[in-house]
Amino acid sequence: MIHWQPGVTLDEVERQVIMAAIRFFHGNKSATANSLGVSVRTIQNKLDRYEKEDIAAGKPPSIPTGH
């Protein structure tokens, strides 16, 4: 479920949606991209950015590995 409240940015909501789709499709980027109407490259670029943001913030990776 996506949780929006005042102060949550569009980027944060987009990340929630992409990560929910990645989990739903068990890490399958093609299925995720198709379901969201974007390219696989777009999904890969977003996931790469999220990984860098997590590392910079000292958080554990939120991206499933192995797919």
MOHU-V814783 format. One record per helix or strand. SS is the DSSP state (helix for helix, strand for strand). FROM is the first residue (numbers start at 1). TO is the last residue. If there is no record, write none. Layout:
BEGIN
ss->SS from->FROM to->TO
ss->SS from->FROM to->TO
END
This chain:
BEGIN
ss->helix from->10 to->24
ss->helix from->29 to->36
ss->helix from->40 to->57
END
